[in-house]
Amino acid sequence: QRVVYFDFDKSEIKPEFQQIVACHAKYLRDRPMARMTLEGNTDERGTREYNLALGERRGNAVTSALQADGAQASQMNVVSYGEERPTCREHNEDCWSKNRRVEIVYTAK
């Protein structure tokens, strides 16, 4: 699992994603040369600027959780796409909930 989903207008990691984050932190701890990009995303509601900032806060929240579990800051990079890369394009809550996410992308092993 390489996606962490968020509640509307929130950047706190939900309890059901804590174990997933812990597994990625262990991977990074065990492989000091590994690197990842945390891609923050939002749903379409809100201004472009607000959504870019919210996507960054979400990426930073995952970074902080990974560091709390022993990963090194130098292993992670945060990028915010705001509302620019939706996985679902319908205009309803079910769809929006899929767009409120951080995608974990490994960039080197």
N, C-alpha and C positions, 0 to 999 in steps of 0.2 A: 504494500500500500504506500503510494508516494503522493497522496493528496490529503491535506488537512482542511476540513470544512469549518466555516465560521457562522455564527448567528448574525442576523441583520445588524449592521452598524457597530459590530464588535470586533475586537482583535484579541480576545482571550481564547486560549486553546481549550476546547471542550474536553471534559474528562475522558470521553471515549477515544480521544486521539492521543492521550498521554503515552500509552504503551507503544504506539507506532513511532512517536518521536523518540522514545527511549531506545527502540531498536535501531533507528538511524544514528543516534548518538553513539551507541556501542560500535556500530560499523565504522564511524569516524574515529573513535578512540583506538580501535584495533588496526586502523589503516591511516597512519599520520599523513600519507601522501594523497589521500582521497580529498576531493573537493566537490562542493555542491553549490548550485544556485537555487535560492528560494524565490519562486515567482509568485508575488502577491497579486491577487485578483479580487474584483468586486462585481456586484451586479450593476445594472444600468442606472439605478436610482442615485441621485446626487450629481453634483457638478464634476466635471473632468478633474479639476484640481483636487477636490475633496476625495474623489475615488483613488487618485494616484497616491495621496497621503495615507488613506486607509489601507490600500494594498501594501504600502511600505510598512505600516504599523503591524500588519498581519505577518509579513515576512520577518520583521524584527522580533515578534513574539515567538516565532518558531526558532529563530536563532538563539534567543535567550534561553529557551527550554533545552535546546541541544547543548548549549554551553553549561547549563546547570547540571546536565547529565555527563559532562566531561569532554565534550567536543571542543576543539580550539576555534576561536573566532577567525583565524586565518584560513580555515577550511571552508568558510561559508561566505557567500555573496548574496545580497538581497537586491532583487529587481522588482519594481512595481509596474504592472500593466494596467492597473485600474480596471476600467470597464472594457478595455480594448480587445481582450481575447476571451470572449464568452464561450463556454462549452455548450450552452443552450441559448437559443435565440427567441424563445417564446416570452410573453410578458405576463408571467404568473409566479406565485411564490415557489412552486415546485421547481421551476426552471431557475429562478433567481438563487435558490439555495444551492444549486450546483455550481453557480458562478462565484460564490463567496468562498474562495479557497486560496491555499498556498500549495503550489506544485513543487515537489522536491525533485530536482534534476541533477543527477551526478554528472560532473563535467570532466573528471579524470579519475583514474583508479590507481 
